């Protein structure tokens, strides 16, 4: 971030806001396995199609997903694979932190 112009910091924050919603992370996780339509994502995530559509719109605005119409269906896929490297880095960090907390509790008899 050291070399970003100040006006770009807001864009970075907006990108991270798109990733701050658990439902969107679920969507990205399902799309990691391949493209899906709204109905499939809604069923997999346990939400309504309207709810999933709103989340997909946010992900599209940030360039994370792309859509393609086929007949009467619209399919979504990952547009920026680098989001997985970012998520894997963060998830790995959280997993290590949780492991340390568990080990610490065990060490103190908890």
HELIX and SHEET records of a PDB file:
HELIX    1   1 UNK A    6  UNK A   18  1                                  13    
HELIX    2   2 UNK A   22  UNK A   32  1                                  11    
HELIX    3   3 UNK A   38  UNK A   45  1                                   8    
HELIX    4   4 UNK A   49  UNK A   61  1                                  13    
HELIX    5   5 UNK A   82  UNK A  107  1                                  26    
SHEET    1   A 3 UNK A  36  UNK A  37  0                                        
SHEET    2   A 3 UNK A  73  UNK A  78 -1                                        
SHEET    3   A 3 UNK A  65  UNK A  70 -1                                        
END                                                                             
